[in-house]
């Protein structure tokens, strides 16, 4: 008996299983899951496996001893939308799914005391909202304290309104949340508009016009210095400046012929006409300027509307015609090419390995470097994530950078980047507003959005994803 069964036990312990269809022993495979929430039911080829009964290692679950072949997987939990994939299991290998999200069928909404809110911007410390609301004659910017659910300060701008979205400028908090910049516009005559920036001094509960302070009419692209308090950068008549908002004499011209600029964590980057060359310098604006690129792949007369920089090796540029170009100095080569048209926005992932971009109807991703976790992706790889006939808005990374949050119409959605079989896309929130303004806070793990109740708009939130239990037990 021992001589007959001993080899079978050894083969079984080493992961071999008998394939009755082929009549031979084969090395089995494994399917590995890591999901939020952590407790779920996994249905594999119609067989139910409760997560509590699965092999568990470091908050992941394994179904082992599977014969090579095609498998259909579905993860389920009461009250949640299901997740599904088809996958191939291979001998001696694991099919891995590390970033599964299950979305609730319905979320409890938290309403904030922000009547009339139309757009909002969360402070760096996440304890304040700056939200804007309009009436017939003025724009109001309200500072709301989320800790005590009270509006603490209100700033009114008679005859002004929030800047048109086509300029891609928004309210911006200073990094220490001591200042706010507010982009404004109004009709100066039938054929033109007047633009201005108001600076709110939060600490001193006051505001002033940056244009009037500097006696400049064509200020644009105001950005706060990430290092020094009270300093900001701006463009005026294609010249790039830096100034301390408390000191007119601190004004420094950094460069002329600048079409766009951006701030990374460590340096200032800008594009110079007429050849669309990228330069960088220190934040002080007085240091030596370093040339990053030596050419441009598009037409030289195509002015750059926006530069988005991760570092010297990873730079995205959007032209006035909304064409997207990527400069990627990667492991196997340097790529500088056009990768998109009609582009509305761009975001690098925090690790700089992925670039998210979109136009009015499509969301796409570009892989800046190799991604060596399943599903494997490679540098300079481009993939279309999803397409809708309705306009897509508010596109942003989820915190794992393997999911994308966006909305189309009144539905806030989340879609996975994993292209195997199909991409799971789930509805998170169904609002009463058409195309609501939304922001996801990775730090707070909350989705904030504008919704309407009893004919009044306000800011709401839902918690997402599910809280991770201590020591990964339960959930």
Secondary structure, DSSP 8 states (H G I E B T S, - for coil): -HHHHHHHHHHHHTTEEEETTTTEEEE-EEEEEEEESS--EEEETTEEEEGGGSEEETTEEEEEEE-SEEEEEEEE-TTB--EEEEEEE-TT-EEEEEEEE--BSS---EE-S-TT--EEEE-TTSSEEEEEEE-SSEEEEEEEETTTTEEEEEEEEET-EE--GGG----EE-TTSSEEEEEEEEEEETTEEEEEEEEEETTTTEEEEHHHHHT-S-EEEEEE-SSSTTEEEEEETTEEEEEETTEEEEEEEEESSEEEEEE-SS-EEEEETTTTEEEEE-TTS-S--EE--S--SS-TT--EEEEEEEETTEEEEEETT--EEEEEE-SS-EEEEEEESS--EEEE-TTSSEEEEE-SSEEEEEESS-B-SSS-B-TTEEEEEEE-SS-EEEEEE-TTSSEEEEEETTEEEEEES--SS---EEEEEE-SSTT--EEEETTTTEEEEEEEETTEEEEEEEE-S----GGG---
